[in-house]
Amino acid sequence: MRVKDAVGRFGEDVAVRHLEDAGLIIVERNWRCREGEIDIVARDGPVLVFCEVKTRSGVGFGHPAEAVDRAKAARIRRLAVRWLAEHRPGPADLRFDVVCVARSRTAPLRIDHLRGAF
């Protein structure tokens, strides 16, 4: 496994634990279709939440949330429409969150959960 993939997997595992601790129910992880992947689909009460997880092992490339630009947000919305068409969960409010995981050898693990990020 490449280092980048291992860091991403670590971040997703941390994000799942964080979301569950916050009371969300994980519906699906790493859902894929031809157009891409949704990291986490969860339920927050009656709200269906599509989560993008961004993990960084240093600050050299900026805060993890900076990686979710307008184009990435639009892509995740399109993927959510595909997920909804495939799973038909019934009526639900939707929310798009970003969970940022920053780890460093010199600082404690930092998790930022940006609810309704886009």
C-alpha positions as CSV (number, residue, x, y, z in Angstrom):
1,M,0.0,0.0,0.0
2,R,1.3,3.4,-0.9
3,V,2.0,5.9,1.9
4,K,-0.6,8.3,0.5
5,D,-3.2,5.5,0.5
6,A,-2.3,4.5,4.1
7,V,-2.6,8.1,5.3
8,G,-6.0,8.3,3.6
9,R,-7.2,5.1,5.1
10,F,-6.1,6.2,8.6
11,G,-8.0,9.5,8.2
12,E,-11.1,7.7,7.1
13,D,-11.0,5.3,10.1
14,V,-10.5,8.3,12.4
15,A,-13.4,10.2,10.7
16,V,-15.7,7.2,11.1
17,R,-14.9,6.9,14.8
18,H,-15.5,10.7,15.2
19,L,-18.8,10.6,13.4
20,E,-20.0,7.6,15.4
21,D,-19.0,9.3,18.6
22,A,-21.0,12.4,17.5
23,G,-24.1,10.1,17.1
24,L,-24.1,9.6,13.4
25,I,-24.8,6.2,11.9
26,I,-22.5,5.1,9.1
27,V,-24.5,3.9,6.2
28,E,-21.7,3.2,3.7
29,R,-18.0,3.7,3.3
30,N,-16.0,4.2,0.1
31,W,-19.0,3.9,-2.3
32,R,-17.6,3.9,-5.8
33,C,-19.0,4.3,-9.3
34,R,-17.4,5.1,-12.6
35,E,-17.4,8.9,-11.8
36,G,-15.6,8.6,-8.5
37,E,-16.0,7.8,-4.8
38,I,-17.9,9.0,-1.8
39,D,-15.8,8.5,1.4
40,I,-18.7,8.2,3.9
41,V,-22.5,8.2,3.8
42,A,-24.1,8.6,7.2
43,R,-27.3,9.4,8.9
44,D,-27.6,12.2,11.4
45,G,-31.1,11.7,12.7
46,P,-33.3,12.3,9.7
47,V,-30.5,13.9,7.7
48,L,-28.5,12.0,5.1
49,V,-24.9,13.1,5.3
50,F,-22.3,12.8,2.5
51,C,-18.8,13.2,4.0
52,E,-15.6,13.9,2.3
53,V,-12.6,13.1,4.4
54,K,-9.3,15.0,3.9
55,T,-6.2,13.9,5.8
56,R,-2.8,15.5,6.0
57,S,0.3,14.4,7.7
58,G,1.8,17.9,7.7
59,V,0.9,21.5,7.1
60,G,3.1,21.8,4.0
61,F,0.1,21.6,1.7
62,G,-2.2,23.7,3.9
63,H,-5.3,22.8,5.9
64,P,-7.1,19.7,4.7
65,A,-10.3,21.6,4.0
66,E,-8.5,23.7,1.4
67,A,-8.4,20.6,-0.8
68,V,-12.2,20.7,-1.2
69,D,-12.6,23.4,-3.8
70,R,-15.6,24.4,-5.9
71,A,-15.0,21.7,-8.5
72,K,-14.5,18.9,-5.9
73,A,-17.7,20.0,-4.1
74,A,-19.6,19.9,-7.4
75,R,-18.3,16.4,-8.1
76,I,-19.3,15.1,-4.7
77,R,-22.8,16.5,-5.3
78,R,-23.0,14.7,-8.6
79,L,-21.9,11.5,-6.9
80,A,-24.5,12.0,-4.2
81,V,-27.2,12.1,-6.9
82,R,-25.9,8.8,-8.3
83,W,-25.9,7.3,-4.8
84,L,-29.4,8.4,-4.1
85,A,-30.6,7.0,-7.5
86,E,-29.0,3.7,-6.8
87,H,-30.1,3.3,-3.1
88,R,-33.4,5.1,-3.1
89,P,-33.4,5.9,0.7
90,G,-36.7,7.8,0.6
91,P,-37.3,11.4,1.5
92,A,-34.5,12.9,3.6
93,D,-32.8,16.2,4.1
94,L,-29.2,16.2,2.7
95,R,-26.0,17.7,4.1
96,F,-22.5,17.7,2.8
97,D,-19.7,17.6,5.4
98,V,-16.0,17.6,5.3
99,V,-14.0,15.8,8.0
100,C,-10.4,17.1,8.2
101,V,-7.8,15.0,9.9
102,A,-4.4,16.4,10.6
103,R,-1.7,14.3,12.1
104,S,1.8,15.2,12.9
105,R,4.7,13.7,14.8
106,T,5.0,16.8,16.9
107,A,1.4,17.7,17.6
108,P,-1.7,15.9,18.7
109,L,-4.2,14.5,16.2
110,R,-6.6,17.2,15.1
111,I,-10.1,16.5,13.8
112,D,-12.2,19.3,12.3
113,H,-15.8,18.4,11.4
114,L,-17.2,21.0,9.0
115,R,-21.0,20.4,9.0
116,G,-22.7,21.7,5.9
117,A,-19.4,22.7,4.4
118,F,-20.9,23.1,0.9
